């Protein structure tokens, strides 16, 4: 990679496959802008036509929680059983739930 390319921003790439309903993170790449990032993502991550949609997100715009904060973030929901619909029986015809 040339010195010029090292200064390009890092982009995170998400692909929605034909089988899936949601986009999944597949990797990262450097690109000068969003248009170049989508084109490069297509070339690198969908060589076998596995995708139907591509998202690229500037890596510096992603905000993530820290693993040590998981108790404070996720434990309060554990006492709200209605948020976990595990007691519902779904018909066989319902897919992707």
VMD Tcl script that builds the backbone (N, CA, C; Angstrom):
set m [mol new atoms 291]
animate dup $m
set s [atomselect $m all]
$s set {name element resname resid chain x y z} {
  {N N UNK 1 A 0.853 -1.173 0.000}
  {CA C UNK 1 A 0.000 0.000 0.000}
  {C C UNK 1 A 0.897 1.234 0.000}
  {N N UNK 2 A 0.597 2.180 -0.829}
  {CA C UNK 2 A 1.422 3.382 -0.909}
  {C C UNK 2 A 1.167 4.283 0.303}
  {N N UNK 3 A 2.088 5.231 0.530}
  {CA C UNK 3 A 1.913 6.164 1.641}
  {C C UNK 3 A 0.623 6.962 1.493}
  {N N UNK 4 A 0.263 7.294 0.238}
  {CA C UNK 4 A -0.973 8.033 -0.011}
  {C C UNK 4 A -2.184 7.230 0.477}
  {N N UNK 5 A -2.220 5.931 0.186}
  {CA C UNK 5 A -3.351 5.086 0.581}
  {C C UNK 5 A -3.435 4.917 2.084}
  {N N UNK 6 A -2.310 4.965 2.793}
  {CA C UNK 6 A -2.317 4.808 4.254}
  {C C UNK 6 A -3.057 5.951 4.925}
  {N N UNK 7 A -3.152 7.094 4.260}
  {CA C UNK 7 A -3.844 8.248 4.829}
  {C C UNK 7 A -5.338 8.236 4.537}
  {N N UNK 8 A -5.792 7.312 3.697}
  {CA C UNK 8 A -7.222 7.212 3.420}
  {C C UNK 8 A -7.936 6.715 4.662}
  {N N UNK 9 A -9.174 7.153 4.879}
  {CA C UNK 9 A -9.910 6.699 6.065}
  {C C UNK 9 A -10.245 5.198 5.996}
  {N N UNK 10 A -10.404 4.625 7.165}
  {CA C UNK 10 A -10.793 3.216 7.289}
  {C C UNK 10 A -12.315 3.131 7.254}
  {N N UNK 11 A -12.826 2.172 6.496}
  {CA C UNK 11 A -14.265 1.948 6.360}
  {C C UNK 11 A -14.586 0.533 6.839}
  {N N UNK 12 A -15.674 0.383 7.559}
  {CA C UNK 12 A -16.173 -0.933 7.961}
  {C C UNK 12 A -17.215 -1.355 6.935}
  {N N UNK 13 A -17.177 -2.623 6.542}
  {CA C UNK 13 A -18.020 -3.123 5.458}
  {C C UNK 13 A -19.031 -4.126 6.012}
  {N N UNK 14 A -20.289 -3.935 5.633}
  {CA C UNK 14 A -21.387 -4.823 6.020}
  {C C UNK 14 A -22.072 -5.302 4.747}
  {N N UNK 15 A -22.331 -6.612 4.655}
  {CA C UNK 15 A -22.970 -7.208 3.481}
  {C C UNK 15 A -24.258 -7.908 3.921}
  {N N UNK 16 A -25.307 -7.722 3.130}
  {CA C UNK 16 A -26.531 -8.508 3.341}
  {C C UNK 16 A -26.526 -9.597 2.288}
  {N N UNK 17 A -26.518 -10.826 2.742}
  {CA C UNK 17 A -26.476 -11.952 1.812}
  {C C UNK 17 A -27.870 -12.262 1.286}
  {N N UNK 18 A -27.920 -13.103 0.292}
  {CA C UNK 18 A -29.208 -13.513 -0.270}
  {C C UNK 18 A -30.050 -14.272 0.754}
  {N N UNK 19 A -29.408 -15.048 1.599}
  {CA C UNK 19 A -30.140 -15.862 2.557}
  {C C UNK 19 A -30.574 -15.074 3.787}
  {N N UNK 20 A -29.795 -14.066 4.166}
  {CA C UNK 20 A -30.045 -13.366 5.417}
  {C C UNK 20 A -30.925 -12.156 5.276}
  {N N UNK 21 A -31.429 -11.697 6.400}
  {CA C UNK 21 A -32.263 -10.508 6.416}
  {C C UNK 21 A -31.480 -9.275 6.834}
  {N N UNK 22 A -30.418 -9.468 7.618}
  {CA C UNK 22 A -29.654 -8.344 8.132}
  {C C UNK 22 A -28.265 -8.284 7.532}
  {N N UNK 23 A -27.669 -7.120 7.608}
  {CA C UNK 23 A -26.298 -6.945 7.161}
  {C C UNK 23 A -25.351 -7.506 8.220}
  {N N UNK 24 A -24.255 -8.098 7.786}
  {CA C UNK 24 A -23.249 -8.639 8.697}
  {C C UNK 24 A -21.909 -7.995 8.392}
  {N N UNK 25 A -21.168 -7.718 9.443}
  {CA C UNK 25 A -19.842 -7.138 9.266}
  {C C UNK 25 A -18.933 -8.190 8.644}
  {N N UNK 26 A -18.265 -7.824 7.544}
  {CA C UNK 26 A -17.401 -8.772 6.843}
  {C C UNK 26 A -15.946 -8.341 6.840}
  {N N UNK 27 A -15.666 -7.083 7.168}
  {CA C UNK 27 A -14.282 -6.649 7.186}
  {C C UNK 27 A -14.146 -5.145 7.085}
  {N N UNK 28 A -12.911 -4.724 6.857}
  {CA C UNK 28 A -12.574 -3.312 6.787}
  {C C UNK 28 A -11.711 -3.057 5.558}
  {N N UNK 29 A -11.701 -1.808 5.112}
  {CA C UNK 29 A -10.811 -1.425 4.015}
  {C C UNK 29 A -10.572 0.075 4.062}
  {N N UNK 30 A -9.504 0.507 3.400}
  {CA C UNK 30 A -9.198 1.928 3.272}
  {C C UNK 30 A -9.693 2.399 1.908}
  {N N UNK 31 A -10.305 3.586 1.882}
  {CA C UNK 31 A -10.770 4.171 0.630}
  {C C UNK 31 A -10.819 5.683 0.791}
  {N N UNK 32 A -10.690 6.369 -0.318}
  {CA C UNK 32 A -10.680 7.835 -0.296}
  {C C UNK 32 A -12.045 8.424 0.041}
  {N N UNK 33 A -13.137 7.760 -0.400}
  {CA C UNK 33 A -14.480 8.268 -0.141}
  {C C UNK 33 A -15.471 7.102 -0.138}
  {N N UNK 34 A -16.735 7.413 0.117}
  {CA C UNK 34 A -17.764 6.376 0.235}
  {C C UNK 34 A -17.963 5.614 -1.070}
  {N N UNK 35 A -17.950 6.322 -2.186}
  {CA C UNK 35 A -18.140 5.660 -3.476}
  {C C UNK 35 A -17.027 4.645 -3.741}
  {N N UNK 36 A -15.792 5.036 -3.469}
  {CA C UNK 36 A -14.675 4.118 -3.646}
  {C C UNK 36 A -14.767 2.954 -2.658}
  {N N UNK 37 A -15.228 3.227 -1.445}
  {CA C UNK 37 A -15.358 2.173 -0.432}
  {C C UNK 37 A -16.379 1.122 -0.870}
  {N N UNK 38 A -17.495 1.552 -1.441}
  {CA C UNK 38 A -18.503 0.591 -1.917}
  {C C UNK 38 A -17.949 -0.230 -3.075}
  {N N UNK 39 A -17.290 0.426 -4.012}
  {CA C UNK 39 A -16.707 -0.306 -5.139}
  {C C UNK 39 A -15.656 -1.300 -4.695}
  {N N UNK 40 A -14.776 -0.887 -3.783}
  {CA C UNK 40 A -13.749 -1.799 -3.279}
  {C C UNK 40 A -14.369 -2.935 -2.468}
  {N N UNK 41 A -15.398 -2.613 -1.687}
  {CA C UNK 41 A -16.073 -3.650 -0.898}
  {C C UNK 41 A -16.716 -4.685 -1.812}
  {N N UNK 42 A -17.325 -4.228 -2.902}
  {CA C UNK 42 A -17.908 -5.152 -3.875}
  {C C UNK 42 A -16.840 -6.073 -4.436}
  {N N UNK 43 A -15.696 -5.496 -4.815}
  {CA C UNK 43 A -14.622 -6.285 -5.417}
  {C C UNK 43 A -13.996 -7.270 -4.435}
  {N N UNK 44 A -13.860 -6.856 -3.193}
  {CA C UNK 44 A -13.159 -7.685 -2.205}
  {C C UNK 44 A -14.080 -8.695 -1.523}
  {N N UNK 45 A -15.297 -8.270 -1.155}
  {CA C UNK 45 A -16.140 -9.103 -0.290}
  {C C UNK 45 A -17.314 -9.787 -0.986}
  {N N UNK 46 A -17.545 -9.525 -2.268}
  {CA C UNK 46 A -18.670 -10.191 -2.944}
  {C C UNK 46 A -18.224 -10.789 -4.269}
  {N N UNK 47 A -17.099 -11.445 -4.279}
  {CA C UNK 47 A -16.554 -12.017 -5.513}
  {C C UNK 47 A -17.421 -13.118 -6.084}
  {N N UNK 48 A -18.149 -13.796 -5.242}
  {CA C UNK 48 A -18.982 -14.922 -5.704}
  {C C UNK 48 A -20.465 -14.546 -5.692}
  {N N UNK 49 A -20.744 -13.278 -5.797}
  {CA C UNK 49 A -22.113 -12.760 -5.819}
  {C C UNK 49 A -22.908 -13.179 -4.592}
  {N N UNK 50 A -22.224 -13.156 -3.414}
  {CA C UNK 50 A -22.938 -13.557 -2.213}
  {C C UNK 50 A -23.784 -12.458 -1.602}
  {N N UNK 51 A -23.686 -11.246 -2.081}
  {CA C UNK 51 A -24.415 -10.156 -1.460}
  {C C UNK 51 A -25.483 -9.551 -2.337}
  {N N UNK 52 A -26.456 -8.921 -1.687}
  {CA C UNK 52 A -27.487 -8.172 -2.403}
  {C C UNK 52 A -27.481 -6.706 -1.974}
  {N N UNK 53 A -26.715 -6.387 -0.925}
  {CA C UNK 53 A -26.638 -5.017 -0.447}
  {C C UNK 53 A -25.326 -4.825 0.307}
  {N N UNK 54 A -24.724 -3.647 0.147}
  {CA C UNK 54 A -23.468 -3.318 0.827}
  {C C UNK 54 A -23.657 -2.019 1.603}
  {N N UNK 55 A -23.215 -2.034 2.838}
  {CA C UNK 55 A -23.112 -0.811 3.631}
  {C C UNK 55 A -21.642 -0.570 3.910}
  {N N UNK 56 A -21.194 0.661 3.808}
  {CA C UNK 56 A -19.869 1.052 4.260}
  {C C UNK 56 A -20.043 2.198 5.247}
  {N N UNK 57 A -19.303 2.125 6.348}
  {CA C UNK 57 A -19.410 3.112 7.414}
  {C C UNK 57 A -18.011 3.560 7.791}
  {N N UNK 58 A -17.778 4.872 7.866}
  {CA C UNK 58 A -16.460 5.318 8.324}
  {C C UNK 58 A -16.194 4.762 9.732}
  {N N UNK 59 A -15.079 4.103 9.899}
  {CA C UNK 59 A -14.769 3.457 11.180}
  {C C UNK 59 A -14.740 4.457 12.325}
  {N N UNK 60 A -14.330 5.683 12.058}
  {CA C UNK 60 A -14.247 6.663 13.148}
  {C C UNK 60 A -15.622 7.187 13.566}
  {N N UNK 61 A -16.676 6.802 12.872}
  {CA C UNK 61 A -18.037 7.214 13.238}
  {C C UNK 61 A -18.770 6.150 14.059}
  {N N UNK 62 A -18.156 4.989 14.248}
  {CA C UNK 62 A -18.781 3.916 15.012}
  {C C UNK 62 A -18.453 4.087 16.491}
  {N N UNK 63 A -19.480 4.079 17.299}
  {CA C UNK 63 A -19.327 4.177 18.746}
  {C C UNK 63 A -19.732 2.828 19.325}
  {N N UNK 64 A -18.909 2.288 20.198}
  {CA C UNK 64 A -19.181 0.971 20.772}
  {C C UNK 64 A -19.092 1.027 22.291}
  {N N UNK 65 A -19.834 0.160 22.935}
  {CA C UNK 65 A -19.739 0.051 24.385}
  {C C UNK 65 A -18.492 -0.753 24.739}
  {N N UNK 66 A -18.018 -0.557 25.936}
  {CA C UNK 66 A -16.856 -1.288 26.430}
  {C C UNK 66 A -17.320 -2.576 27.110}
  {N N UNK 67 A -16.582 -3.671 26.956}
  {CA C UNK 67 A -16.987 -4.934 27.594}
  {C C UNK 67 A -17.191 -4.810 29.095}
  {N N UNK 68 A -16.404 -3.973 29.755}
  {CA C UNK 68 A -16.547 -3.831 31.209}
  {C C UNK 68 A -17.833 -3.108 31.609}
  {N N UNK 69 A -18.534 -2.500 30.648}
  {CA C UNK 69 A -19.802 -1.826 30.922}
  {C C UNK 69 A -21.011 -2.720 30.671}
  {N N UNK 70 A -20.800 -3.976 30.324}
  {CA C UNK 70 A -21.922 -4.837 29.930}
  {C C UNK 70 A -22.927 -5.040 31.056}
  {N N UNK 71 A -22.474 -5.159 32.296}
  {CA C UNK 71 A -23.423 -5.345 33.402}
  {C C UNK 71 A -24.376 -4.162 33.508}
  {N N UNK 72 A -23.857 -2.963 33.475}
  {CA C UNK 72 A -24.699 -1.771 33.603}
  {C C UNK 72 A -25.627 -1.601 32.403}
  {N N UNK 73 A -25.174 -2.004 31.218}
  {CA C UNK 73 A -25.984 -1.820 30.026}
  {C C UNK 73 A -27.064 -2.878 29.852}
  {N N UNK 74 A -26.754 -4.128 30.173}
  {CA C UNK 74 A -27.649 -5.222 29.806}
  {C C UNK 74 A -28.377 -5.878 30.968}
  {N N UNK 75 A -27.882 -5.803 32.170}
  {CA C UNK 75 A -28.562 -6.441 33.291}
  {C C UNK 75 A -29.929 -5.851 33.605}
  {N N UNK 76 A -30.137 -4.543 33.497}
  {CA C UNK 76 A -31.472 -4.015 33.810}
  {C C UNK 76 A -32.591 -4.642 32.987}
  {N N UNK 77 A -32.306 -5.147 31.807}
  {CA C UNK 77 A -33.345 -5.744 30.969}
  {C C UNK 77 A -33.694 -7.163 31.415}
  {N N UNK 78 A -32.854 -7.796 32.206}
  {CA C UNK 78 A -33.100 -9.178 32.606}
  {C C UNK 78 A -34.342 -9.340 33.475}
  {N N UNK 79 A -34.759 -8.299 34.186}
  {CA C UNK 79 A -35.928 -8.421 35.054}
  {C C UNK 79 A -37.231 -8.083 34.333}
  {N N UNK 80 A -37.180 -7.846 33.060}
  {CA C UNK 80 A -38.371 -7.521 32.274}
  {C C UNK 80 A -38.659 -8.685 31.331}
  {N N UNK 81 A -39.343 -9.684 31.842}
  {CA C UNK 81 A -39.568 -10.919 31.093}
  {C C UNK 81 A -40.306 -10.677 29.789}
  {N N UNK 82 A -41.151 -9.657 29.746}
  {CA C UNK 82 A -41.904 -9.379 28.526}
  {C C UNK 82 A -41.003 -8.965 27.363}
  {N N UNK 83 A -39.766 -8.587 27.628}
  {CA C UNK 83 A -38.837 -8.233 26.554}
  {C C UNK 83 A -38.182 -9.450 25.928}
  {N N UNK 84 A -38.364 -10.592 26.538}
  {CA C UNK 84 A -37.784 -11.840 26.037}
  {C C UNK 84 A -38.922 -12.795 25.701}
  {N N UNK 85 A -39.424 -12.778 24.482}
  {CA C UNK 85 A -40.612 -13.559 24.139}
  {C C UNK 85 A -40.316 -15.049 23.977}
  {N N UNK 86 A -39.644 -15.642 24.942}
  {CA C UNK 86 A -39.287 -17.060 24.857}
  {C C UNK 86 A -40.474 -17.969 25.166}
  {N N UNK 87 A -41.550 -17.429 25.712}
  {CA C UNK 87 A -42.697 -18.245 26.067}
  {C C UNK 87 A -43.736 -18.316 24.954}
  {N N UNK 88 A -43.466 -17.675 23.808}
  {CA C UNK 88 A -44.364 -17.745 22.660}
  {C C UNK 88 A -43.988 -18.944 21.784}
  {N N UNK 89 A -45.002 -19.613 21.272}
  {CA C UNK 89 A -44.773 -20.707 20.337}
  {C C UNK 89 A -45.037 -20.167 18.925}
  {N N UNK 90 A -44.021 -20.245 18.076}
  {CA C UNK 90 A -44.164 -19.744 16.701}
  {C C UNK 90 A -44.550 -20.868 15.758}
  {N N UNK 91 A -45.430 -20.591 14.812}
  {CA C UNK 91 A -45.780 -21.621 13.822}
  {C C UNK 91 A -44.572 -21.941 12.940}
  {N N UNK 92 A -44.558 -23.112 12.383}
  {CA C UNK 92 A -43.458 -23.542 11.520}
  {C C UNK 92 A -43.307 -22.645 10.299}
  {N N UNK 93 A -44.385 -21.989 9.871}
  {CA C UNK 93 A -44.340 -21.162 8.673}
  {C C UNK 93 A -43.551 -19.871 8.886}
  {N N UNK 94 A -43.315 -19.492 10.123}
  {CA C UNK 94 A -42.594 -18.257 10.418}
  {C C UNK 94 A -41.100 -18.540 10.361}
  {N N UNK 95 A -40.409 -17.817 9.473}
  {CA C UNK 95 A -38.975 -17.983 9.317}
  {C C UNK 95 A -38.235 -16.761 9.825}
  {N N UNK 96 A -36.967 -16.903 10.086}
  {CA C UNK 96 A -36.066 -15.807 10.437}
  {C C UNK 96 A -36.475 -15.063 11.692}
  {N N UNK 97 A -36.964 -15.755 12.675}
  {CA C UNK 97 A -37.304 -15.099 13.945}
  {C C UNK 97 A -36.380 -15.593 15.020}
}
mol reanalyze $m
mol bondsrecalc $m
mol representation Tube
mol addrep $m
